């Protein structure tokens, strides 16, 4: 089709950058590595503050509420709660900036 209404990539095939419906094993490994890195930072801070005999309220709250990577279910590691999704879950890789976002808790029952 020529002229003003010629077909372009986004018009002919939907999104130009398609996101696969599930994470690859390599993306999952990197996600686990990121979660473990956060856990190690929390542990390092906790031991350093314990040596000085100090505590942080935010750090204690994190340790009490947030599960570690080993305690998390795979469902919680790789998916995120979304009230607009069909079964209230969507792949974490569908979230913008998902490598920087840390969501470990979801509503009870989901």
N, C-alpha and C positions, 0 to 999 in steps of 0.2 A: 504494500500500500504506500503510495507516495503522497506528498503534500503535507498539510498541517496535521493530519491525523495518522501519521505512520507509526508502526509498532516500535516500541522501545523495550529493552529488557525488563524493566519493572512492570510495564503494562502487559507484556505477553506472558510472564511467568510468575507473577506474584512478587514476593520479596526477592531482591537480588541476592542478599546474604541469607541463606537458609540455615536454620539451626537444627541439628539432628534432634530427634525426640528423646534420645537418652545419652548419658555421658559415656565417653569411651573409658577403657580401663586406665588409660594414662591420665585423663582428667580426674578420675576418681582418686588415683594415687596422689596427684598434686593436691587435691582437696584434703585428703587425710594428712598430708605433710604440712599444709597450712594450719589445720586444726591442732596438730601436735606442736607446731611452733608456738602457737598462742599458749598452749598448756605449759610449755617449757618456760616461757616468759613469766607466766603467773608463778610457777614453782621457784624460779630464780628470785623474783621479787619477794616472795614469801620467806625464803631462806635468808636473804640479805637483811630483811627487816627483823627477822627473828634473832639474828646475831646481834643486832643493835638493841633488841628488846622493845621494838616498836611494832605497831600494826596500822594498817589502813582500813577504814570502814568499807571503802569500795572493793578492796581486795578480799576482805572477809566475806562480803556479800557475794562476790563472784564465785568464790570457792564453795559457798553454801548452796547457791542456786544453780550454777552451770555445771553440767556433766562434762567429764573429760572426754577426749576423743575415743578412748577405749570403752567408756560407758555408754556412748551414743549408739542408737540403733542405725543400721544402714539407711533406713527410711528417713531418719532425721539428718544424716550426713549429706545426702545427695538430693533431697527434696525440701521444699519450703511450703509453708501453709499459704494458701491463696483462696480467699473466700469466693472469688469469681470463677475459679476452676471447677471442672465437672465433679471431681471427687475431693475437692478442697486441698489439693496438693499439686505442685508443679515442679519440674526439674529445676534445681538451683541454678543451672546454667542459663535458664531463660530470664533470670533477673539481671537487670543492668548492673554492671560493676560487681558481679557475684564473687570475684576473687578478693574483693576488699570488704565485703559484708560478712559479718559473723552473726548468724542466728542459730542458736543451739536449742532454744526452747520454743515449743509450739503450743497452741491451746490444748488443754487436756482432751483426749479422745481422738485427736487428729494427728 
